[in-house]
Amino acid sequence: MNGNLRSNVKPGLTVDIVLKKDQATGRLTRGIVKDILTNSPNHPHGIKVRLQDGQVGRVKTIIADSNNEIRTTE
């Protein structure tokens, strides 16, 4: 599922994000969405979210929802 569209990103989803410090390497961090920080309906680099552990980054891949239903990736 496309992490560039705000409508695809919801609290409780498991996602892979790129943290600001990892933008150069593209290293992904997995976590569960707590808050959506991007207000616009889309963003070319991914919707910015805060994970439940407090880390902030842009969504690259949506893994699963809160029911652990697997979602397709780009």
ZASELUM-316596 format. One line per field, with one value per residue (C-alpha): residue in one letter; chain; x, y, z. Coordinates in Angstrom, 3 decimals. Each point is the difference from the previous one (the first is absolute). Last residue first. Layout:
BEGIN
residuo <- [a|...]
cadena <- [A|...]
u <- [X|...]
v <- [Y|...]
w <- [Z|...]
END
This chain:
BEGIN
residuo <- [e|t|t|r|i|e|n|n|s|d|a|i|i|t|k|v|r|g|v|q|g|d|q|l|r|v|k|i|g|h|p|h|n|p|s|n|t|l|i|d|k|v|i|g|r|t|l|r|g|t|a|q|d|k|k|l|v|i|d|v|t|l|g|p|k|v|n|s|r|l|n|g|n|m]
cadena <- [A|A|A|A|A|A|A|A|A|A|A|A|A|A|A|A|A|A|A|A|A|A|A|A|A|A|A|A|A|A|A|A|A|A|A|A|A|A|A|A|A|A|A|A|A|A|A|A|A|A|A|A|A|A|A|A|A|A|A|A|A|A|A|A|A|A|A|A|A|A|A|A|A|A]
u <- [4.299|-0.935|-2.983|-1.572|0.181|-2.839|1.600|-3.300|1.637|0.877|2.932|3.218|-0.364|3.251|1.963|-1.652|1.957|1.586|-0.520|1.007|-2.164|-0.270|-3.606|1.201|-0.361|-0.901|1.082|-1.741|2.440|2.617|-2.436|-2.585|-3.738|-3.284|1.759|0.001|3.139|0.478|-2.005|0.131|0.545|1.112|1.508|3.674|2.683|3.088|1.462|3.534|-0.107|3.701|-0.218|-3.458|1.115|0.307|-3.455|-1.509|-1.204|-3.187|-1.219|-3.603|-2.263|-3.398|-1.596|-0.599|-0.895|1.942|-1.727|-2.012|3.245|1.333|3.776|0.165|-1.609|-1.231]
v <- [-0.919|-2.071|-2.274|-0.082|-2.850|-0.089|0.293|1.161|3.380|0.384|-1.529|0.843|3.469|0.955|3.262|2.092|3.126|0.386|0.724|-2.269|0.215|-3.725|-0.059|1.319|3.612|0.463|1.974|-1.101|-1.059|1.720|1.247|1.167|-0.542|1.215|2.891|0.074|-2.063|-0.901|-3.230|-1.304|-3.401|-2.122|-3.366|-0.670|-1.057|2.096|0.114|1.010|2.231|0.827|3.788|0.218|-1.889|2.999|1.221|-3.429|-2.128|-1.883|-3.600|-0.386|-1.929|1.686|0.952|3.650|0.348|0.487|-0.793|3.273|1.969|-1.197|-0.336|-3.270|-1.840|-3.478]
w <- [-3.668|3.052|0.536|3.424|2.470|2.503|3.412|1.571|0.757|-3.682|-1.834|-1.882|-1.513|-1.712|-0.364|2.705|0.958|3.423|3.684|2.902|3.129|0.842|-1.243|-3.360|-1.073|-3.658|-3.073|-3.201|-2.693|-2.160|-2.681|2.563|-0.175|1.531|1.802|3.807|0.627|3.691|0.260|3.569|1.677|-2.951|0.951|-0.656|-2.451|-0.730|-3.502|-1.015|-3.106|0.379|-0.420|1.579|3.127|2.365|-1.063|0.766|-2.891|0.791|-0.225|1.098|2.351|-0.002|3.316|-0.887|-3.687|-3.235|-3.315|-0.100|0.519|-3.346|-0.467|1.967|-2.938|0.855]
END
